[in-house]
């Protein structure tokens, strides 16, 4: 970004604040829970930004590692705003930071992720190029636990076409929260994060933003690093699937949707239901309950068929289960032992 701020953004900031107090251009909001061993590296990536006009707000969400967290944060206390609250979940923590923020733009960052030095500069350039934007997200390199090291987030979760409400609902566009910069007022107008949710809370907010007519977009630049952790909230796939179903069901009750949008939601819910039943079927197979495995895998196959997903793999597994259940069980158990964590 050039040394002089884009006039568009300065004008908006001047309209937002009337006290005469100098305010930052961007507020960086970082919730913290059990991240003492990561957050120093995260903060270092923020303070290494080429764009310097920002404030940093760290919210300790009742973290069990508070003593260590505060020790790590001590050298940064003159450079950050530190908020400490009882544990209420990531939605509450982010909301507390957004409410405390003084800038017109909010940059969300998880306390175990990293930004590349040009992150803020490039994200703000997107607003300069397209003044009507309310939110922009970028791509991130995956690293840490699992088999996806070296891939980018958009390699695994593609963003294709415009970020419409329909694209969000059917997950043709998947937003990574640590790569979001948004107008604070747009987030406030949408009602911020729903504090009932500990998972899929970000997806819920992006959908509500789009439903209100906010303009969302992305750029394919890899501008961050997203840490994949086996102990994160997102790592528990069963709970993630159940949370996604809950969020989708609540969206149908909260929002006025078109028939097409309702059908998209019904399809996504069916996908998650099939995945949950499939997981239960695999567990039954591993435990040697072949009858239960056949019943559950058959239900998962039927659900996949109902929404047009290929059921060839499940049909093959069910045939093997019918002909040689013990052999299939041994193959599955061996595969599970050898498979690396994802």
Secondary structure, 3 states (H helix, E strand, C coil): CCCCCCHHHHHHHHHHCCCCCCCCCEEEEEEECCCCCCHHHHHHHHHCCCCCCEEEEEEEECCCCHHHHHHHHHHHCCCCEEEEECCCCHHHHHHHHHHHCCCCEEEECCCCCEECCCHHHHHHHHHHHCCCCCEEEEEEEEEECCCCCCCEHHHHCCCCCCECHHHHHCCCCCCCHHHEEEEHHHHHHCCCCCCCCCCCHHHHHHHHHHHCCCCEEEEEEEEEEEEECCCCHHHCHHHHHHHHHHHHHHHHHHCCCCHHHHHHHHHHHHHHHHHHHHHHHHHHHHHCCHHHHHHHHHHHHHHHHHCCCCCHHHHHHHHHHHHCHHHHHHHHHHHHHHCCCC
